[in-house]
């Protein structure tokens, strides 16, 4: 009996000793479980916090939209004043930076490609002022040789209190009215006296009149100012869905290409070391007499015959093709800016002969519209076809590169443009003078 009670007591005692151990083990498991749970919970919280950060970035979108809208206004203003920034999408990319640089160079600001607050404010306010000016603005553009860019110069000078800038605008109408005064009728007497006194010098000085020449009397700059006014009045460039007159489209695209050619050349000229703008313009005048024969042949011969002659001339220069192409682009800009059609067409011919066939579009425009060449729409067609074919084959666009639909528009307009006028005048060959050569700095 005693032994049975003793055994029972031992069992009870052992149970009492093992219970605390189990309790402690359970407590340890609970502690470890709490730590692991805390780590996992912290990871979940951190993950949620990461998601919240992403949500906050999306929430800032309205601020970005406001900035983008301002960028659109900047691009629209640059395009209006003749600095091609491309489609106003609100993203200031390469074209916009290039346009900003041209705007800064035009007004004498440091050329950085990034607008300061003052430069941006002046640009936007000038655009608003020009649009609000209505007919007065149109008259100012038509009278200014720089077109819409001249408005910026005028506004800048007026803001600086320079009265001289406004004087030419006021004087020109007076000059147009004064010719009605025939007071110089006595002048013929003095002229006849001068002729009688010195007949020999007078004879070579008076050139024979040429009323049916190659269109040298037509000003492309003035024409493009008028086209720009009509384009702005009509709400922008004519699209393929709204085209009713092919000649209107070709005029708009001609002037647009001219603007891009000027901008590209000015950008390259900025990299010419040690040569000023006036010196470059003076040297580019050499393209006139050198290329005059080839320019004249464009109104008389087929595209392939003209390019064959220009290719032979290119080989005779001894210049590296890359250097000659860069020089031609600079002089193409000068030719259009100074309204020298021999320089402009000659430069375009050289670029086309060097393999940049997209520049053949310019020859099509000149022959189609009769600027610097006899109006020959029959000869213009092959030039258009070559340039557009090059674009369709993948050659990079040099005019309005951000508008791929332009190729189709040009194709339709060129096909619809009909009519031909035969040219019969020829020009004597002249010896070529030295071409300019510019080293473009990187």
C-alpha positions in Angstrom: 0.0 0.0 0.0 2.8 2.4 1.0 4.7 1.6 -2.1 1.7 2.3 -4.3 1.2 5.7 -2.6 4.9 6.5 -3.1 4.8 5.7 -6.8 1.7 8.0 -7.2 3.5 10.8 -5.5 6.5 10.5 -7.7 4.4 10.7 -10.9 2.6 13.8 -9.6 5.9 15.4 -8.7 7.3 14.7 -12.2 4.3 16.2 -13.8 4.6 19.3 -11.7 8.2 19.7 -12.8 7.5 19.3 -16.6 4.6 21.8 -16.8 6.8 24.9 -16.3 9.1 23.7 -19.1 6.2 23.3 -21.5 5.0 26.7 -20.5 8.4 28.2 -21.1 8.6 26.5 -24.5 5.3 27.8 -25.5 6.3 31.3 -24.4 9.5 31.0 -26.5 7.5 29.9 -29.5 5.2 32.8 -29.0 8.1 35.2 -28.8 9.7 33.9 -32.0 6.4 34.0 -33.7 5.9 37.6 -32.6 9.3 38.6 -34.0 8.7 36.8 -37.3 5.2 38.3 -37.5 6.7 41.8 -36.9 9.2 41.4 -39.7 6.6 40.2 -42.2 4.2 42.9 -41.1 6.9 45.5 -41.4 7.7 44.3 -44.9 4.0 44.6 -45.9 3.9 48.1 -44.5 7.0 49.0 -46.3 5.6 47.6 -49.5 2.4 49.5 -49.0 4.5 52.7 -48.4 6.3 52.1 -51.7 3.0 51.8 -53.5 1.9 55.1 -51.9 5.0 56.8 -53.2 4.1 55.7 -56.7 0.6 57.0 -56.2 2.0 60.4 -55.2 3.9 60.6 -58.4 0.8 60.1 -60.4 -1.0 62.7 -58.3 1.5 65.3 -59.5 0.3 65.0 -63.1 -1.7 68.3 -63.0 1.5 70.3 -62.4 3.2 68.5 -65.4 0.2 69.3 -67.6 0.4 73.0 -66.8 4.1 73.0 -67.7 3.3 71.1 -70.9 0.7 73.7 -71.9 3.2 76.5 -71.4 5.6 74.5 -73.6 3.0 74.4 -76.3 2.6 78.1 -76.2 6.3 78.5 -76.5 6.4 76.2 -79.5 3.4 77.9 -81.1 5.1 81.3 -80.7 8.4 80.1 -82.1 6.6 78.7 -85.2 4.7 82.0 -85.7 7.9 84.0 -85.7 9.6 81.7 -88.2 11.7 79.5 -85.9 10.5 76.0 -86.7 9.9 74.1 -83.5 7.8 71.3 -85.0 4.4 70.2 -83.9 3.3 72.0 -80.7 3.1 68.9 -78.5 4.4 70.4 -75.3 7.7 68.5 -75.3 10.8 70.7 -75.8 12.9 68.3 -77.9 15.7 68.7 -80.4 13.6 70.8 -82.9 12.4 73.1 -80.1 15.8 73.6 -78.7 17.1 74.4 -82.1 14.3 76.9 -82.6 15.0 78.5 -79.3 18.7 78.8 -80.2 17.7 80.6 -83.5 15.4 82.9 -81.6 18.1 83.8 -79.1 20.7 84.3 -81.9 18.2 86.6 -83.8 17.7 88.9 -80.8 21.4 88.8 -79.6 20.8 86.7 -76.5 23.2 84.1 -75.3 22.6 81.0 -77.5 21.9 78.1 -75.0 18.8 76.4 -76.3 17.1 77.1 -73.0 14.9 80.1 -72.4 15.4 82.4 -69.4 12.3 83.8 -67.7 12.7 87.1 -69.5 13.3 85.5 -72.9 10.2 83.3 -72.5 8.1 86.2 -71.3 9.1 88.4 -74.2 8.4 85.6 -76.7 5.0 84.9 -75.4 4.0 88.5 -75.0 5.2 89.3 -78.5 3.2 86.5 -79.9 0.0 87.8 -78.1 0.8 91.3 -79.3 1.2 90.2 -82.9 -2.0 88.2 -83.0 -3.9 91.0 -81.4 -2.6 93.5 -83.9 -4.7 92.1 -86.7 -4.4 94.0 -90.0 -1.7 96.3 -88.6 0.5 93.3 -87.8 0.0 92.0 -91.3 1.0 95.3 -92.8 4.1 95.4 -90.6 5.1 91.9 -91.7 4.6 92.7 -95.4 6.8 95.8 -95.1 9.6 94.1 -93.2 12.2 92.3 -95.2 12.6 89.8 -92.3 8.9 89.0 -92.2 7.5 87.8 -88.9 11.0 87.7 -87.4 11.2 91.5 -88.0 8.3 91.9 -85.6 10.5 90.6 -82.7 13.3 93.1 -83.6 10.8 95.9 -83.8 9.2 95.0 -80.4 12.6 94.6 -78.8 13.8 98.1 -80.0 10.5 99.7 -79.0 10.8 98.2 -75.5 14.4 99.6 -75.3 13.2 103.0 -76.3 15.0 103.0 -79.7 13.0 105.2 -82.0 15.1 104.5 -85.1 13.6 101.0 -85.5 10.1 102.4 -86.0 11.2 105.1 -88.5 11.6 102.9 -91.5 8.2 101.5 -91.0 6.7 105.0 -91.1 8.9 106.3 -93.9 8.1 103.5 -96.4 4.5 104.6 -96.9 5.6 108.1 -97.4 8.1 107.0 -100.1 5.4 105.1 -101.8 3.3 108.2 -102.0 6.0 110.6 -103.0 6.5 109.1 -106.5 3.3 110.8 -107.5 5.2 114.1 -107.4 6.6 114.4 -110.9 8.8 117.3 -110.0 11.9 115.5 -111.2 10.5 116.0 -114.7 13.4 118.4 -115.1 15.7 115.5 -114.5 15.6 114.3 -118.1 17.3 117.6 -119.0 20.1 116.9 -116.7 20.3 113.3 -117.9 20.6 114.4 -121.5 23.2 116.9 -120.6 25.2 114.2 -118.8 24.8 111.9 -121.8 26.0 114.6 -124.2 29.0 115.4 -122.0 30.1 111.8 -121.5 28.5 109.5 -124.0 31.1 106.7 -123.8 30.9 105.9 -120.1 27.1 106.0 -120.2 26.7 103.4 -122.9 28.3 100.4 -121.0 26.7 101.5 -117.8 23.1 101.1 -119.1 22.3 97.4 -119.4 19.8 96.1 -121.9 16.3 95.6 -120.4 15.2 92.0 -119.8 11.5 91.8 -119.2 11.2 88.0 -119.9 14.2 86.7 -118.0 14.4 84.0 -115.5 12.2 85.6 -112.9 14.9 87.5 -111.1 12.5 90.3 -110.5 10.3 88.2 -108.3 11.0 88.3 -104.6 10.6 85.0 -102.9 10.9 86.6 -99.5 8.0 88.9 -100.2 6.0 86.1 -101.7 6.5 83.9 -98.6 5.5 86.8 -96.3 2.2 86.9 -98.2 1.8 83.2 -98.0 2.5 83.2 -94.3 -0.2 85.8 -93.8 -2.7 83.8 -95.7 -1.8 80.6 -93.9 -2.2 82.2 -90.5 -5.5 83.8 -91.6 -6.8 80.3 -92.7 -5.9 78.8 -89.4 -2.7 76.9 -90.4 -1.3 74.8 -93.2 -3.6 73.1 -95.6 -4.0 69.4 -95.0 -4.6 66.7 -97.5 -8.3 66.4 -96.4 -8.9 70.1 -97.0 -6.9 70.6 -100.2 -8.9 72.2 -103.0 -6.1 74.0 -104.8 -2.8 72.2 -105.4 -0.9 75.5 -106.0 -1.9 76.8 -102.5 -0.4 73.7 -100.9 2.8 73.9 -103.0 3.2 77.6 -102.1 2.8 76.8 -98.4 5.2 73.9 -98.5 7.8 75.9 -100.6 7.9 78.6 -98.0 8.0 76.1 -95.2 11.0 74.4 -96.8 12.6 77.7 -97.3 12.2 78.4 -93.5 13.8 75.1 -92.6 16.7 75.7 -95.1 17.4 79.1 -93.5 17.3 77.6 -90.0 19.6 74.7 -90.8 22.2 76.9 -92.5 22.2 79.4 -89.7 22.8 76.6 -87.2 25.7 75.3 -89.2 27.1 78.9 -89.7 27.2 79.3 -85.9 29.9 76.6 -85.9 32.1 78.2 -88.4 35.2 79.4 -86.5 36.6 82.9 -87.0 34.2 84.0 -89.7 31.3 86.5 -89.1 27.8 86.4 -90.6 28.5 89.2 -93.1 31.8 87.5 -94.2 29.9 84.2 -94.8 27.2 86.0 -96.8 29.9 87.7 -98.9 31.7 84.5 -99.6 28.5 82.7 -100.5 27.9 85.2 -103.2 30.5 83.2 -105.2 27.9 80.5 -105.7 26.0 82.9 -108.0 28.5 83.3 -110.9 29.9 79.8 -110.4 26.5 78.0 -110.6 24.7 80.5 -113.0 25.1 78.2 -116.0 23.7 75.2 -114.2 20.9 77.2 -112.7 20.0 78.4 -116.2 20.1 74.9 -117.5 17.5 73.8 -115.0 14.9 75.8 -117.0 15.9 74.2 -120.2 17.1 70.6 -119.7 15.9 67.5 -118.1 16.6 66.7 -114.5 19.2 64.0 -115.3 21.1 66.3 -117.8 21.2 69.1 -115.2 22.5 66.7 -112.5 25.1 65.3 -114.8 26.5 68.7 -115.5 26.5 69.6 -111.8 28.2 66.3 -110.8 31.0 67.1 -113.2 31.4 70.6 -111.7 31.4 69.0 -108.1 34.3 66.7 -109.2 36.2 69.7 -110.6 36.1 71.6 -107.3 38.5 69.2 -105.5 36.6 69.7 -102.3 35.6 66.8 -100.0 31.9 65.9 -100.5 31.1 66.4 -96.8 32.8 69.8 -96.6 31.1 70.9 -99.9 27.7 69.7 -98.6 28.1 71.7 -95.4 29.2 74.8 -97.3 26.2 74.4 -99.7 23.8 74.2 -96.8 25.2 77.4 -95.3 25.0 79.2 -98.7 21.5 77.8 -99.3 20.4 79.6 -96.1 22.2 82.8 -97.2 20.6 82.6 -100.6 17.1 82.4 -99.3 17.7 84.9 -96.5 19.2 87.5 -98.9 16.7 86.6 -101.7 19.6 85.6 -104.1 18.0 82.9 -106.2 21.2 82.0 -108.1 22.9 81.2 -104.8 19.9 79.3 -103.4 19.2 77.2 -106.5 22.9 76.6 -107.1 23.4 75.4 -103.5 20.3 73.1 -103.9 21.7 71.6 -107.1 25.0 70.8 -105.4 23.3 69.1 -102.5 21.1 67.1 -104.8 24.1 66.0 -107.0 26.0 65.0 -103.8 23.2 62.4 -103.1 20.9 64.3 -100.8 18.0 63.9 -103.2 15.5 65.4 -100.8 16.8 68.8 -101.8 15.5 68.2 -105.3 12.1 69.3 -103.9 13.5 72.9 -104.0 14.1 72.7 -107.7 10.6 71.4 -108.2 9.3 74.5 -106.3 11.4 77.0 -108.2 10.4 75.6 -111.6 6.8 75.2 -110.6 6.4 78.7 -109.2 8.9 80.6 -111.4 11.2 82.0 -108.7 14.8 82.2 -110.0 13.9 80.1 -113.0 11.5 80.0 -115.9 8.2 78.6 -114.9 8.4 75.0 -116.2 5.9 72.7 -114.5 6.7 70.0 -116.9 10.3 70.0 -115.7 9.3 70.4 -112.1 7.6 67.1 -111.9 10.7 64.9 -112.2 12.4 66.9 -109.4 9.4 66.5 -107.1 9.3 62.8 -108.0 12.9 62.2 -107.1 12.7 64.0 -103.8 9.5 62.3 -102.7 10.8 58.9 -103.9 13.9 59.4 -101.7 11.7 60.2 -98.7 9.6 57.1 -99.4 12.7 55.0 -99.7 13.9 56.1 -96.2 16.1 59.1 -96.8 15.8 61.4 -93.7 13.6 64.4 -94.2 15.3 67.8 -94.0 12.1 69.9 -94.3 9.5 69.5 -91.5 11.0 66.1 -90.3 8.3 65.9 -87.6 5.5 65.7 -90.2 5.6 62.3 -92.0 2.3 63.0 -93.6 3.9 65.8 -95.5 5.3 63.4 -98.1 1.8 62.2 -99.1 0.5 65.7 -99.2 3.3 66.8 -101.5 2.8 63.8 -103.7 -0.9 64.5 -104.2 -0.3 68.3 -104.7 2.5 67.7 -107.2 0.4 65.3 -109.2 -2.5 67.6 -109.3 -0.3 70.6 -110.4 -0.7 70.7 -114.2 0.3 73.0 -117.0 3.6 73.7 -118.7 5.3 76.7 -120.2 8.2 76.1 -122.6 11.3 78.2 -122.0 13.3 79.3 -125.0 16.0 81.5 -123.6 19.6 80.3 -123.1 22.5 81.8 -121.2 26.1 81.9 -122.3 28.6 79.8 -120.4 30.7 81.6 -117.9 34.0 80.6 -116.3 33.6 79.3 -112.7 35.1 81.4 -109.9 36.3 80.0 -106.6 33.8 78.5 -104.3 33.8 79.3 -100.6 34.7 76.6 -98.1 33.6 76.6 -94.5 34.9 74.3 -91.8 32.0 73.6 -89.5 33.0 73.2 -85.9 31.5 70.3 -83.9 
